[in-house]
Amino acid sequence: MSEKKKLFIMVTHGPENPELAVIPFVMGNAALSSGIDVVMGFQGNGVMLIRKGCPEHVFAANFPPLTELIEAFLELGGKMYVCGPCVKSRKIDNKDFIEGAKVVNAPTFINEIMTSDKSLVY
């Protein structure tokens, strides 16, 4: 029997680019629905996407609303890791992120990338 596959998706675009903010969640949900474990990392402006109050304002043409995609991602068992230094540089309190997001540092990202079968960057 083969091991379960794992996909790592790094999100670097925030609400200023709705399409590149939404597509990683579409890909993550598709992978989770196919039985693949998914970990999403958020760096740079990507950290803004999972700040409380932000997803409700991110819409991309021909895609479901970001709030629905995030809800599905979490319900399907996806994990969300947020870059600690990126959070600090934006002066965001860790409590300002949606439930399910965990603030981590570089070693965690490196471990997730190295133990994944594939990685995507948006």
N, C-alpha and C positions, 0 to 999 in steps of 0.2 A: 504494500500500500504506500502511495506517495505522500509526502508531507504537504500540509496546507501551504499554499503560496501566500506571499506577502508583498504588497505594493506600498511604496513610500511616495507621497506627493508633497513637494515643497511649494508653498504659495507665497509669492513675493509681491503680488499686485493687490491693491486695496480697492475701496469703493470708487476711486477715480477711474477705474477701468472695469466696468461691470461685467463685460464678457469674460475677461481673464480672471475675474473674481469668482464667477459662477461655474465655469467649465471644470475646474478641479473637483468641485463637489459632484458634478454630473459623472465624471470619470470615477470618482471614489465610490459613489452609489452603485454604479454599474459593476464595479469590481466586487464590492460587498455582496451584491445580489447574485454574483457568480460564484460565491463561496471563497473569495480571496480576502484575506485580512488586509485592512488598510489603515495606515497611519498618515495623518496629514500634519505637516509642519508649517508654521506661519512665521515668516521673517519679513523685515522691512515693513512696507505699508500693508502687507498681508495681515499683520497683527490687528489692524483696524477692523477687519471683516468679522471677527468674533468678539468684538467689544459690544457689550449690551447696548441695544438701541440702534446699532449700525445695520444689521442684516435686513431690518424692516424697510430700509431705504435703497437697497441694491437690487436693481432689476436689469436684465439683459433681454433684448428682443428674442423671441422664440424659445426662451428657456423658462423653466419654473422659477418662482420667486426664491431668492436666496434663503429666506426663512424656512421654506418647505424643504429645500435641499439639505440644510443643516439638520433639521429635525429628523429627516429620513436617515441621514448619515449616522447620527447618534443612535437611533432606534435599531439600525442594522449592525451596530457594534463597532463603528469606526472610532478611532482615537484622534484627538487633536492636541498637538503640542505647540506652545507659543515660545518664541525666542526671548529669553530673559533680558539680554542686553537691549533688544529692540523695544521691549516694554519700558525699561528704565529710561531710554533716550527719549521716549515719547511721554514720559512722566505719567504713565497709566498705572493705576493700582491693580494688583492681581485680582481683586474682588470685582473689578469692572468687566471681567470677561464672562461670557455665557457659561452656564453650567456644562461641565464636560471638558472644558479647556484647561490644560495644565501647563504652567510656565516651567520651562526647562532651559538648560544651557547646552553648549556645543557638544559635550560628550554624549548626551542623550541622542542628539540628532545624528551624530556619527554612528553610534551603535544601531540606530534604527535603519539608517541607510545601508550599512554594511551587512545587516541581517535580512535585508529585503531581497526579493528576487529581481525586482525592477524598481526604478525610481523615475518620477516625472517632475519637471519643474515648470511652474507657471508664474 
